[in-house]
């Protein structure tokens, strides 16, 4: 895999450009939550995990920050961009009382769990289900759902 270092100033410019999409994303989340609740359904949102970001992949030894993803994008920038959206999900959860399972932080950054940077392998699907299931069970207990 190719390595790509992107200066912080350049990353900041790219991240600033991404923020123009956040209000629309937030609005769609709010609409989903409101629609579910209007139908008597209590929503649970899940943040998006990704292989790329901080650290070194324990399975390959690849630096997950500097790995080149696309022209002009490395793992660190790609992760920071995704975290803007995950943060909107977390914030909405706190503000609107919607349960959020934070799989972006819970899922280990290990290529054995991903067949590419964002899609889960079979082993990753099992790990995801274990982690998310555990969090969902905790949530149900707070609601006294059996």
C-alpha positions as CSV (number, residue, x, y, z in Angstrom):
1,X,0.0,0.0,0.0
2,X,1.2,3.5,-0.8
3,X,1.8,6.0,1.9
4,X,0.6,9.6,1.7
5,X,1.4,12.4,4.1
6,X,-0.9,15.4,4.0
7,X,0.1,18.6,5.8
8,X,-2.3,19.7,8.5
9,X,-3.1,23.0,6.7
10,X,-4.2,21.1,3.7
11,X,-6.3,18.7,5.8
12,X,-8.0,21.7,7.5
13,X,-9.0,23.1,4.1
14,X,-10.4,19.8,3.0
15,X,-12.3,19.3,6.3
16,X,-13.7,22.9,6.1
17,X,-15.1,22.0,2.7
18,X,-16.9,18.9,4.1
19,X,-18.8,20.9,6.7
20,X,-21.2,22.3,4.1
21,X,-22.9,18.8,4.0
22,X,-23.4,18.4,7.8
23,X,-26.6,20.4,8.1
24,X,-28.3,18.3,5.5
25,X,-27.1,15.1,7.2
26,X,-28.3,16.3,10.5
27,X,-31.7,17.2,9.1
28,X,-32.1,13.7,7.6
29,X,-31.2,12.1,11.0
30,X,-33.8,14.3,12.7
31,X,-36.4,13.4,10.2
32,X,-35.7,9.7,10.6
33,X,-36.0,10.0,14.4
34,X,-39.2,12.0,14.2
35,X,-40.8,9.6,11.6
36,X,-39.9,6.6,13.7
37,X,-41.3,8.1,16.9
38,X,-44.5,9.2,15.2
39,X,-45.0,5.6,14.3
40,X,-44.4,4.4,17.8
41,X,-40.9,3.2,17.1
42,X,-38.0,4.2,19.3
43,X,-35.0,4.7,17.0
44,X,-31.4,3.5,17.7
45,X,-28.7,5.1,15.6
46,X,-25.3,3.4,15.0
47,X,-22.2,5.4,14.1
48,X,-20.1,4.2,11.1
49,X,-16.9,2.4,11.8
50,X,-13.9,2.5,9.5
51,X,-10.6,0.7,9.3
52,X,-8.7,3.9,8.4
53,X,-7.6,6.4,11.1
54,X,-5.2,6.4,14.0
55,X,-2.8,3.6,14.6
56,X,-1.2,0.7,12.9
57,X,-3.2,-2.3,11.6
58,X,-2.2,-5.2,13.8
59,X,-2.8,-7.7,11.0
60,X,-0.6,-6.0,8.3
61,X,1.6,-3.4,10.1
62,X,0.2,-0.7,7.8
63,X,0.0,2.8,9.2
64,X,-3.7,3.5,9.1
65,X,-3.2,7.3,9.1
66,X,-0.8,7.7,6.2
67,X,-2.1,4.9,3.9
68,X,-3.2,6.5,0.6
69,X,-6.9,6.0,0.0
70,X,-7.5,8.2,-3.1
71,X,-5.7,11.0,-4.8
72,X,-5.3,13.6,-2.1
73,X,-6.8,11.5,0.7
74,X,-5.1,9.4,3.3
75,X,-6.5,7.3,6.2
76,X,-6.3,10.2,8.7
77,X,-8.2,12.7,6.5
78,X,-10.8,10.1,5.4
79,X,-11.4,9.1,9.1
80,X,-11.7,12.8,10.2
81,X,-14.2,13.4,7.5
82,X,-16.3,10.4,8.5
83,X,-16.1,11.5,12.2
84,X,-17.9,14.8,11.3
85,X,-20.9,12.7,10.4
86,X,-20.5,10.3,13.4
87,X,-20.3,13.4,15.6
88,X,-23.6,14.7,14.2
89,X,-25.2,11.3,15.1
90,X,-23.7,11.5,18.7
91,X,-24.9,15.1,19.2
92,X,-28.4,14.4,17.9
93,X,-28.6,11.4,20.2
94,X,-27.8,13.5,23.2
95,X,-30.0,16.4,22.2
96,X,-33.1,14.4,21.2
97,X,-32.7,11.5,23.6
98,X,-32.0,9.0,20.8
99,X,-29.9,5.9,21.7
100,X,-26.6,5.8,19.8
101,X,-24.4,2.8,19.6
102,X,-21.0,4.1,18.9
103,X,-19.5,1.4,16.7
104,X,-17.1,3.9,15.2
105,X,-15.2,3.9,18.5
106,X,-16.0,0.3,19.5
107,X,-15.0,-1.6,16.4
108,X,-11.3,-2.5,16.4
109,X,-9.2,-1.0,13.6
110,X,-7.9,-4.3,12.3
111,X,-8.0,-5.4,8.6
112,X,-9.2,-8.8,9.6
113,X,-12.6,-7.2,10.3
114,X,-12.8,-5.2,7.0
115,X,-12.6,-6.4,3.4
116,X,-11.9,-2.7,2.4
117,X,-11.7,0.5,4.4
118,X,-15.4,0.6,5.4
119,X,-17.1,-2.7,4.6
120,X,-17.0,-5.6,7.1
121,X,-15.6,-9.0,6.4
122,X,-17.4,-12.1,7.7
123,X,-15.3,-12.0,10.8
124,X,-16.0,-8.3,11.1
125,X,-19.7,-8.8,10.8
126,X,-19.5,-11.3,13.7
127,X,-17.5,-8.8,15.8
128,X,-19.8,-6.0,14.9
129,X,-22.8,-8.1,16.0
130,X,-21.2,-9.0,19.3
131,X,-20.4,-5.4,20.2
132,X,-23.6,-3.9,18.9
133,X,-25.7,-6.6,20.5
134,X,-24.1,-6.1,23.8
135,X,-24.8,-2.3,23.7
136,X,-28.3,-2.9,22.5
137,X,-29.0,-5.3,25.4
138,X,-27.8,-2.6,27.8
139,X,-30.1,-0.1,26.2
140,X,-33.1,-2.4,26.4
141,X,-32.4,-2.9,30.1
142,X,-32.6,0.8,30.7
143,X,-36.1,0.8,29.0
144,X,-37.2,-2.3,31.0
145,X,-37.8,-4.2,27.7
146,X,-37.5,-7.9,28.1
